[in-house]
Amino acid sequence: METKTTVPFEGTKEQEMQLRQIIAEMKDEKGALMPIMQKAQDIYGYLPYEVQKIISDDMGVPMEKIYGVATFYSMFNLEPKGKYQISVCLGTACYVKGSGLILEKLKEKLGIDNGQCTPDGKFSLDACRCVGACGLAPVMMINGEVYGKVNVNDIDMILAKYE
């Protein structure tokens, strides 16, 4: 498994001790893997390779299984989230009105791909499905604040509010 993260892992000894304690308490319970992974994500904010390895080693579960669970369920993140979480709606109405171009412009401007975080931890970028604001298409959100009828020329002005 290759890691492509844009942000280096910076877990603390306290976080690791907390995770190992949770694993020790829960590992013998039937179906404990997902709850342990959820608690690990609560501790670290995401599930980087290093955290998956701790879970694998301490539970005796192959890395392939942990990675498979982490990538199958949308609740898990393999990349950290930025201080400002940008979501671009790719639902039908938004996509037809140009949200794909908005996503591409944001990737270019921020220097990251969909699902990644800028190296400074300031912005993360995610495509999402319909946000229920079809009348404002195309839509993007930053930390829940909705920006409607966005075009690529608006991107610099919107991002400037957060820099």
C-alpha positions as CSV (number, residue, x, y, z in Angstrom):
1,M,0.0,0.0,0.0
2,E,1.5,3.3,-1.1
3,T,0.8,6.5,0.9
4,K,0.2,9.6,-1.2
5,T,-0.6,12.0,1.6
6,T,0.3,15.7,1.2
7,V,0.6,16.2,4.9
8,P,3.2,14.3,7.0
9,F,1.9,12.2,9.9
10,E,2.4,13.9,13.2
11,G,0.8,11.6,15.8
12,T,1.8,12.0,19.4
13,K,2.8,9.4,22.0
14,E,-0.4,10.3,23.9
15,Q,-2.6,9.5,20.9
16,E,-0.8,6.2,20.3
17,M,-1.2,5.2,24.0
18,Q,-4.9,6.1,23.9
19,L,-5.4,4.0,20.7
20,R,-3.4,1.0,22.1
21,Q,-5.5,1.1,25.2
22,I,-8.8,1.1,23.2
23,I,-7.5,-1.8,21.1
24,A,-6.5,-3.8,24.2
25,E,-10.0,-3.2,25.7
26,M,-12.0,-4.1,22.6
27,K,-9.9,-6.5,20.4
28,D,-11.5,-9.7,21.8
29,E,-15.0,-8.5,21.1
30,K,-16.8,-9.8,18.1
31,G,-16.9,-7.2,15.3
32,A,-14.5,-4.9,17.1
33,L,-12.5,-3.8,14.0
34,M,-14.9,-1.1,12.8
35,P,-15.5,0.5,16.2
36,I,-11.8,0.5,16.9
37,M,-11.2,2.2,13.5
38,Q,-13.9,4.7,14.3
39,K,-12.3,5.5,17.7
40,A,-8.8,5.7,16.0
41,Q,-10.2,8.3,13.5
42,D,-11.7,10.2,16.4
43,I,-8.3,10.3,18.1
44,Y,-6.3,11.3,15.0
45,G,-8.9,12.9,12.7
46,Y,-8.2,10.4,10.0
47,L,-6.6,6.9,9.4
48,P,-3.1,7.3,8.0
49,Y,-1.0,4.3,7.2
50,E,0.8,4.6,10.6
51,V,-2.5,4.3,12.5
52,Q,-3.7,1.4,10.4
53,K,-0.4,-0.4,11.1
54,I,-0.9,0.0,14.9
55,I,-4.4,-1.5,14.6
56,S,-3.0,-4.3,12.4
57,D,-0.2,-5.2,14.7
58,D,-2.1,-5.0,17.9
59,M,-5.2,-6.8,16.6
60,G,-3.4,-9.4,14.5
61,V,-5.5,-8.3,11.5
62,P,-3.8,-8.1,8.1
63,M,-3.2,-4.6,6.7
64,E,-5.1,-5.5,3.6
65,K,-8.3,-6.0,5.6
66,I,-7.9,-2.8,7.5
67,Y,-7.2,-0.8,4.3
68,G,-10.2,-2.6,2.6
69,V,-12.5,-1.5,5.4
70,A,-11.1,2.1,5.5
71,T,-11.6,2.5,1.7
72,F,-14.9,0.8,1.5
73,Y,-16.8,2.8,4.0
74,S,-17.2,6.5,3.3
75,M,-17.0,7.5,7.0
76,F,-13.3,6.8,7.0
77,N,-10.7,9.3,5.8
78,L,-7.2,8.3,4.8
79,E,-6.2,12.0,4.5
80,P,-6.4,14.7,7.1
81,K,-9.0,17.4,6.8
82,G,-7.9,21.0,6.5
83,K,-8.9,23.9,8.7
84,Y,-11.2,24.9,5.8
85,Q,-13.0,22.0,4.3
86,I,-14.0,22.6,0.7
87,S,-16.8,20.5,-0.8
88,V,-17.8,20.8,-4.5
89,C,-21.1,19.3,-5.4
90,L,-21.0,17.0,-8.3
91,G,-24.7,16.2,-8.3
92,T,-26.4,16.2,-11.6
93,A,-27.7,19.9,-11.5
94,C,-24.3,21.2,-10.3
95,Y,-22.3,19.1,-12.7
96,V,-24.4,20.1,-15.7
97,K,-23.8,23.8,-14.8
98,G,-20.0,23.4,-14.5
99,S,-19.0,22.1,-11.0
100,G,-16.5,19.8,-12.7
101,L,-14.6,22.8,-13.9
102,I,-14.8,24.4,-10.5
103,L,-13.3,21.2,-8.9
104,E,-10.5,21.2,-11.5
105,K,-9.7,24.9,-10.9
106,L,-9.6,24.3,-7.1
107,K,-7.3,21.3,-7.6
108,E,-5.0,23.5,-9.7
109,K,-5.2,26.5,-7.4
110,L,-4.6,24.6,-4.2
111,G,-2.1,22.1,-5.7
112,I,-4.0,19.1,-4.3
113,D,-6.2,16.4,-5.6
114,N,-9.7,15.4,-4.6
115,G,-9.6,14.0,-1.1
116,Q,-6.4,15.7,-0.1
117,C,-5.3,18.4,2.2
118,T,-2.8,21.2,1.5
119,P,0.6,20.7,3.1
120,D,0.0,23.6,5.5
121,G,-3.2,22.0,6.7
122,K,-5.3,25.0,5.7
123,F,-7.5,23.6,3.0
124,S,-8.9,20.1,2.1
125,L,-10.9,19.4,-1.0
126,D,-13.6,16.9,-1.5
127,A,-16.2,16.2,-4.2
128,C,-19.6,15.4,-2.9
129,R,-23.0,14.3,-4.1
130,C,-26.1,16.5,-4.1
131,V,-26.2,19.0,-1.2
132,G,-29.9,19.9,-1.9
133,A,-29.2,23.3,-3.2
134,C,-29.9,22.6,-6.9
135,G,-31.5,26.0,-7.5
136,L,-28.1,27.5,-6.7
137,A,-26.1,25.2,-9.0
138,P,-23.2,25.0,-9.2
139,V,-22.5,24.9,-5.5
140,M,-19.4,24.6,-3.4
141,M,-19.2,24.8,0.4
142,I,-16.4,25.8,2.8
143,N,-17.0,24.5,6.4
144,G,-20.7,24.3,5.6
145,E,-21.0,27.9,4.2
146,V,-22.7,27.5,0.8
147,Y,-21.5,29.4,-2.2
148,G,-24.1,29.2,-5.1
149,K,-24.0,30.0,-8.8
150,V,-20.2,29.7,-8.6
151,N,-18.0,30.0,-11.7
152,V,-14.3,29.5,-12.1
153,N,-13.7,33.2,-12.0
154,D,-15.1,33.4,-8.4
155,I,-12.6,30.9,-6.9
156,D,-9.9,33.4,-6.1
157,M,-12.3,35.8,-4.4
158,I,-13.9,33.0,-2.4
159,L,-10.6,31.5,-1.2
160,A,-9.3,35.0,-0.3
161,K,-11.8,35.1,2.5
162,Y,-10.0,32.2,4.2
163,E,-6.4,33.1,3.6
